[in-house]
């Protein structure tokens, strides 16, 4: 085996953590931190890394549980095609979760309790018999709370400030995340149906889900304006056309744009707030392009194509 192949296989363990899902975690964490009014420092960075690694462990659990539906949907195939052995995945997951859970208390009680709530929600999201991800609307609420609320509040609490009214300030982000999430259930409808997972997409059907996504984005925009949250107002307003378009042209390309472009807007806004964040995203993007092309000959990530099947 060549050194190049060995290196790529080593990177399997990083990309197994699904780093594209780190982007919304980082984005909304940074937004919460920004609204705290405190300067981002090494302590903030370390708390964000610990939260990221915990979420990586949760993503591994999700892949362990979803390996059959992922095989049908031809996506996230590290376990579905035995690229990462199942036993290794379990060890990797427990190592990340135990390590981060042990470190989290050092960032203070408010941070730790929100961190713990996020971990419990992540486990309940994937693990049977509860499996929130396989229950209509509960899958949406779990994602909206996990990414839109907990990430936001953790970004705030890492500065040491009391949570207070930050729960209210997180509401438009809960709605924004939920709007994007419900559309992500559409490409997975075939595999989810085949494995008896009744997601919001399976339960409501393609057209109704697209309408729900639009309504959620509109409500998010309305509340963001009331709260004078310029970041979410800008993000929800720019995303709006991408939620409207699939209702008139419900093709794969339009739906993927509603997911990927809308999910990227807040991240692009935060680059202007934290320019170094833009550098991090560029490094992640090009490393993923290189890795997936060399390892699997796949053009990923891409806005309108990738590892998803047609639906």
N, C-alpha and C positions, 0 to 999 in steps of 0.2 A: 504494500500500500504506500503510495507516494506521500510526501510531507504535506502537499497541497490538500489531498483528500483527507488526511488526518486533521488538518487545521479546520476544514469545513465541517467535519464531524464534531469537532470540539465546539464549534459555534452552534451546532444543533441544540445544545443545552441552553444557550442564551435565547435563541429564537423560539424555542419550545415554550418560553414564558409569554409568548405573544406580545412583543413590545409595541405593536401598533395600538394595543389597548392601554398602554402606559400613557399615551398622549392625552386622552381626556382626563386621566387621573392627574397628570402634571398640570394641565391647563387650568382646571378648576381649583386645584390646590393653590396655584399661583394667584388666581383671582381672589380667593379667600385671604391669602397672605397680603395681597395688594390693598384690600379694603381694611386691613388691620392698621394700616398707616405706618407700619414698621419696615425697616430696611431688610432686604433679603441678605442673609449672611450664611456662614458655613453651618451654623446650627440649624437654620431653616433647611438647607440643602440636605443635611444628614437625616432630618426628620422626614423629608420627602422621599429619600432613598429607602428608608425603613418601611414606609407605607407602600412604596412601589414593590419592594421585594415580598411583602405580605400578599399584595394583590397578585404577584406572580405565582405564589403558592396556591392561591385560590383559582387562578386560571388553569393550573395543572390539574386540580381536582375536577374542574369543569370538563377538561379534555378526557380525563379518565372515565367519567360518567358518560360523556357524549361520544365515545369512540365509535360506536356502531352507527349513529346518525351522521357523524362526520364522514364515515366511510361512504355512506349513501350519497351525501351531499358533495363528496369529493373536496373536502376542505379540512384544514388543520390536521394533516395526515401523519403527524409524528407518531402517534400511538396506533392510528388506524392501519398504517403500513409497517408497524414495528420498527420504525427508525429509532425511537427511544423505547427500550424494553419496559414493560409495565411495572416490573419490580423496581427498576431504577426510578421510574416516575414517582412511585410512592415514597421512596427514600428521599428524593429531591424535594417533594412537596412537604413532608414532615420536617425536614431540615430547615426549610425557609420559614415555615410557620412557627416552629418552636424558637428559632433564633430571633425573629422579629418580635414575637410576643415577649421574649425575655428583655429585649432592649427598649421597647416602647414606654415602659413606666418611667424611664429616665427623662422623658420629655414633659413630665408633669401629669397630674391626675386628669385634667380635662382632656388632654390629648389621648391619654391611655384609654379612657372609657369610650371615647368616640372610636378610637382605633379598634378596641375590642368589639364594639357594636358592628363595625364594618366587617371584621373577620367573621363574626357569627352570621351576619347576613350573607356573606359570601359562601359560607358552608351550607347554609339552608337553601341558598339559590340552586345549588347543584345536587346536594346529597339526598337520595331517597330516604324515607318515603315522602318527605315534604316537597323537595324539588320545585322550588318556586319558579324556576325557568320553564317548567312544563305545565304551568297553570296560567290561564288567561288573566291578564291585567295584573296579577301578582308579579309576573315576570317584568312587566313595565315598571311597577312601583319599586321593585327591588333594584333595578338599574338606575331609576331616577334618584332614589335615596342614596344608593352606594356611590355613584359618580357625582350627582348634582348636589347632594346635601353633605354627606360625610367628607368627601374630598374638600369641599368648600370650607367646612367648619374646621377640619384638621389644619388647613392652610392658615386659618385665623388663630387657632389655639396654639400652634407651634411658636407663636410670638409671646406666649405667656399671658395674653389677655383673656378675661372671662368671656364665655360664649355669648351670653346675653341675647341681644336681638339678632345675632348672626343667623339663627335658625330662620328668621323671617327673610333675611336678605338672600338666603339660599333658595327660596321658593322658585324664582324664575329659572334657576339653573336646573332644579328638579324637573320643571316642565320642558325645558330645552332638551335635556338628555332624554326624557321620555319620548319626545317627538321624534328624535332620531332613532331611538331604540325600536319603536313599534314598526318602523319601516325596515329595520334589519331583520325582522322576523319573516318578511316576505320571501327572500331567496331560500330560506330554510324550510318552507312549507312542505315540499315533497318528502324530505328526509324526516322531518318532525312527524308528519302524518304517518309515515311508514313505521315509525317506532313508537306510535301512540302518545306522542308529546302534544298536548293541547295548548300550544302557545297562543298569544294574542293574535298572531297571524293566521294560525289554523282555525281559531274560533271565529274570528270576524270575517275572514276572507280578504283577498288582496285589495279590492276597491275601498271597503270600509276602513281598513287599516290606514290606507293613504289619506283618507279624509280625517281620521283621528289624529294623524301626525300633523296635518295642517292646523287643526283646531288647537292642539297643544302648543304649537309654535305661536299662534296668534295670542293665546292667553299669556304665554310667556312674555311676549312683546308688550302687552297691555300692563302687566304687573311690573315689568322692568321700568317702564315709563313712570309709573306711579312711585316706585321706589327711587327714582332718579339714578338708576344703575345704567350708566352709559355703555358699559361693556356688553351687557346682555341685550340692551336695546339695539345696539349696532349689530350684534350677532344674529338676533332673531329677525331683524328687519332684512338683512342681506340674505338670510336663509329662506325667507318667505317664498320667493319665486320658485325655488327648487322643491318646495312642498306642493306648490300649485301645479307645476308642469306635469308630474306623473298622473294627475287626475284626468288630464286631457290626452296625454301620450303615455299610457301605462306600459312602456316597454322596459326591458332589462336595463338599458343604458340610462334612462330617465330615473328609474328607481335607485340605481346605484349612485347616481349623481346626488339625489336627495339625501342619501345616507352619508356619502363620503365628503361631499362639498360642505354640507351643512355642519357636519361634525368638525370640519377643519376651520370654520370661520372664527370661533372663539380663540383657537390656537394662533391664528394669524394676527388677531387683535392683540394678543398678549405678547407677541414678538416686539411690538412697538413699546410695550411697557417694560419688558425684560429682554433686550436685544440678544443676550447670550442664549436665551431659550431658542431663538431662531437657529443659532449655530448647532445646538443640540439636536433639533429636529432635522436639519440638513444632514448631519452625520448619521442619524438613525435611518433616514430615508435612503441615502445612497448605499449604506451598508446593507440594508435589506434588499435593495435592487440587485446589488452584486451577489449577495448570498443566495437568493432564490434563483437567480439566473444560472449561477455556476453549480449550485447543488441540485436543482430540480428542473432547470431550463424553463422557468416560469417568469413571466413579466409581472412582478408583484413587489410593492403595492402599485396599483393603478386606479384611476378614478372610475373607469367604466369597464374594466376587465380585471381578471385575476384568477383566484383559485376557486371561485364559486361556480357551480353548475348553472346551466340555464334553468329557468323555472317558468 
